[in-house]
């Protein structure tokens, strides 16, 4: 019976992919507008496709090298499961495919959104949102499909020599490695796309809007096509790959922890604990579809009405998943089902709180961003100072929400017996699944943002009427808020998923030690401090592992790892910020050159050389993304080789805690700076062209790499280092220097 229920997972994945295809075809049936609109959209599409071809080529080389390394570890040294190299490749492939399909849809949807906005704001919202839904649905569809295929394959091919409970533990831990493939691809996509889009954006803003005083997305600006391309490769393909690995990582970590938590129970109960998060994700797909279909608004909608229209869909899906999570767990007959249902609810509430807090601090509908706009009356410096302060203040609510969510989800699952670590950690991972269960619609609201942004650019460059531009500006402003909310959501989910992956790392240590023949662990009992204790590795508790590897705050290896982990988040941000700066400098020089050397650009009598700006962003992003991305891969391996398991756990804790707070700060500061500029452009504090406007443009320019490059890349850094640690656990167990 349980196996029959499991097949709901691949069925749900096919339904998601089917509706993604349906929304794509419906979008393609819409008119793309005037010949100018069609030409502009084609230029953006070609630039985006060209960039992704180059990016996937570089990422392909990295994957080949890592595949060979994993194969050597598995087939030569026998310190890795032989399925790992292949699971790693499929994770990266599906992550890249999801990002590509979402970006392809977005590049076709932007002109159609602008053309629909000629009719009404509701028509534009519908085209943009349902096109964004393609991104959300292909992510959850491919995620569940990959999980289903590997679960069936490993169940069929894993050797029969092991016990049934050990087999499930091995299968679920092996499946985590395709999460590493997804994380690796996502980091390259996020970092490369973020550098591309922000270099173009900075060049377009500083020279076009500040120096030459021409509007945003003006066709006279040579960097405007590159800017529009960047929205697609960074905020669509990058975000899709990012949340693909979050989604898969949360489900896989929960399945792994479920296998461990119920390892001493019956095989049937353990199997139910493993498939429970998969089923919640499957039902979440269906509920996301319901939410997608209810999103609409009236023609005279203001910003709050537009936000409420999207919230109606996301809130409905969230409410329904709470009900269905309890029904699924009850129907499975999972022991303590209602406790885990409460953990799922806690995760959903954390996601809602983070989303609302992000909206409050970044939307021009609320006082923090309006006051940030007002600070522009005294110059760019006060805009920067106020934005940094706002971002720092904005970290409090998300951090408190995650802390409360962790305590409650752990407490519910363990019956508030905090010594019951295995069931408590399963509860935390269930909270992560709850937060991401309705990703189909949540990601749709996020992917909507760059589509609306490109629609506004298309309307401006094609010279559509003021009424159309007003509608696309409203849709774009909504997109800024949903993008900021989506980034907060992604960062929050990374925190919970990161905690779950920490526990999964311990499970991989257990399997690695058994594979290497270490069936017993002998150590001083840290609780009694009286005698040496010996336990069987296969049945050792989490507390036993912590004691065996001396994971305490008094261990200098743990402290060293924590400091390194905290430092890595700042080092990573520094590298990506400097990368944006270097490429942006080249972009600024090129835009200035064209304005000064090509006669007639500013009068609209000559066509800018858009292709040169596209090439600068493409080459710069490809070159600059390599070092930061490799840092995330190399750092946990070196830490493990030098300091051992305790050093790795310290590294992951340090990176998780500092990276989460830093990511929230950067995302919210950047989002607030962006919308502060939009608020001035709506006619406040002097409106467009005023000194206040120029000051807020500088703030927005500083915030661009904050919110679209460094900040959102941090959540992938956190999870990728955890995934690398899990995959390389066998190597760390084999050797460490100190």
Secondary structure, DSSP 8 states (H G I E B T S, - for coil): -HHHHHTHHHHHHHHHHHHHHHHHHHHHHS---SHHHHHHHHHHHHHHHHHHHHHHHHHHHHHHHHHHHHHHHHHTS--S-TTHHHHHHHHHHHHHHHHHHHHHHHHHHHHHHHHHHTT-HHHHHHHHHHHHHHHHHHHHHHHHHHHHHHHHHHHHHS-TTS-HHHHHHHHHHHHHHHHHHHHHHHHHHHHHHHHHHHHHHHHIIIIIIIIS---TT-TT-TTHHHHHHHHHIIIIIIHHHHHHHHHHHHHHHHHHHHHHHTTTS-HHHHHHHHHHHHHHHHHHHHHHHHHHHT----TT--HHHHHHHHHHHHHHHHHHHHHHHHHHHHHHT-TTHHHHHHHHHHHHHHHHHHHHHHHHHH-TTSHHHHHHHHHGGG-HHHHHHHHHHHHHHTHHHHHHHHHHHHHHHHHHHHTT-TT-HHHHHHHHHHHHHHHHTTHHHHHHHHHHHHHHHHHHHHHHHTT--HHHHHHHHHHHHHHHHHHHHHHHHHHHHHHHHHHHHHHHHHHHHHHHHHHTT--EEEEE-TTT-SSEEEEEGGG--HHHHHHHTT-STT-HHHHHHHHHHHHHHHHHHHHHHHHHHHHHHHHHHHHHHHHHHSTTTTTTSS---HHHHHHHHHHHHHHHHHHHHHHHHHHHHHHHHHHHHHHHHHHHHHHHHHHHHHHHHHHHHHHHHHHHHHHHHTTGGG-TTSHHHHHHHHHHHHHHHIIIIIHHHHHHHHHHHHHHHHHTHHHHHH----
